[in-house]
């Protein structure tokens, strides 16, 4: 499941139809909450490129939304998994700030998007 979710998110990002936040949310939704309407992915529309300001990485924001979507009735677990996602991301990429991560360009964003979606799937499994 982890690999499937990661590959789907990376593919959605590479298609150019979704940015990082949307791709992570869509891939997790499709695999963990398939009965939820596809329109929910629009919730992540403003989070790409660090919410347009370069701050929080959109993939992390999309992952956070996805965790809340899947575990909507368990806020304590949502918060715990969100903290775990952020901690993991900082260990992997050094920061959660889009400007810092992409200072040499956004060439790695497709793989990063897949990695975040995979991590969210792992956390939810």
C-alpha positions in Angstrom: 0.0 0.0 0.0 2.8 2.4 0.9 4.5 2.0 -2.5 1.2 2.3 -4.3 0.2 5.6 -2.6 3.7 7.0 -3.1 3.7 6.1 -6.8 0.2 7.5 -7.3 1.1 10.8 -5.6 4.3 11.2 -7.6 2.4 10.4 -10.8 -0.3 13.0 -10.1 2.4 15.6 -9.4 4.3 14.7 -12.6 1.1 14.9 -14.7 1.0 18.7 -14.0 -2.6 18.4 -13.0 -1.9 18.7 -9.3 0.7 20.4 -7.2 2.4 18.6 -4.2 -0.4 19.2 -1.6 -3.2 18.1 -3.9 -1.3 15.0 -5.1 -0.5 13.8 -1.6 -4.1 14.4 -0.4 -5.6 12.7 -3.6 -3.4 9.6 -3.4 -4.1 9.1 0.3 -7.8 9.8 -0.1 -8.0 7.4 -3.1 -6.5 4.5 -1.1 -7.7 5.1 2.5 -11.0 6.9 2.0 -12.2 6.1 -1.5 -15.8 6.9 -0.8 -15.0 10.5 0.0 -15.8 12.8 -2.9 -12.9 13.8 -5.1 -13.8 17.5 -4.6 -12.2 17.3 -1.1 -8.8 17.5 -2.9 -9.7 21.2 -3.6 -9.1 21.8 0.1 -5.4 21.6 -0.6 -5.5 24.0 -3.6 -3.9 26.9 -1.7 -1.1 24.9 -0.2 1.2 24.3 -3.2 4.6 26.1 -3.2 4.6 26.6 0.5 1.1 28.1 0.6 2.1 30.6 -2.1 4.6 32.2 0.3 7.3 29.5 0.4 6.7 28.5 4.0 5.3 25.1 5.0 6.0 22.5 2.2 2.8 21.8 0.4 3.4 18.0 0.5 3.5 18.2 4.3 0.4 20.3 4.3 -1.4 17.9 2.0 -0.3 15.0 4.2 -1.6 16.7 7.3 -5.0 17.3 5.6 -5.0 13.6 4.5 -4.3 12.4 8.0 -7.2 14.5 9.3 -9.5 13.2 6.5 -8.8 9.6 7.3 -8.8 9.8 11.1 -11.4 12.6 11.4 -12.9 11.1 14.6 -9.6 10.8 16.5 -8.0 14.2 16.9 -5.4 12.9 19.4 -4.2 10.4 16.8 -4.3 13.0 14.1 -2.1 15.3 16.1 0.3 12.5 17.1 0.7 11.4 13.5 1.0 15.0 12.2 3.9 15.5 14.7 5.5 12.3 13.5 5.1 13.3 9.9 6.8 16.7 10.5 9.6 15.1 12.6 10.3 12.5 9.8 10.2 15.2 7.1 12.7 17.4 9.0 15.0 14.5 9.4 14.8 13.6 5.7 14.9 17.1 4.2 16.4 19.3 6.9 13.4 21.7 7.2 9.7 21.9 6.4 10.1 25.3 4.7 9.5 25.1 0.9 11.9 28.0 0.3 14.7 26.1 2.0 14.0 22.8 0.4 13.7 24.2 -3.1 16.5 26.8 -3.0 18.2 25.0 -5.8 15.0 24.5 -7.8 11.9 22.3 -7.6 13.5 19.3 -9.5 13.1 17.0 -6.5 9.5 17.9 -5.7 7.9 15.0 -7.6 10.0 12.4 -5.6 9.5 14.3 -2.4 5.7 14.4 -3.0 5.7 10.6 -3.5 7.9 10.1 -0.4 5.5 12.2 1.8 2.4 10.3 0.5 4.2 7.0 1.2 5.1 8.1 4.7 1.5 9.2 5.4 0.3 5.8 4.1 2.8 4.1 6.4 1.6 6.2 9.4 -2.0 5.3 8.7 -1.4 1.6 8.2 
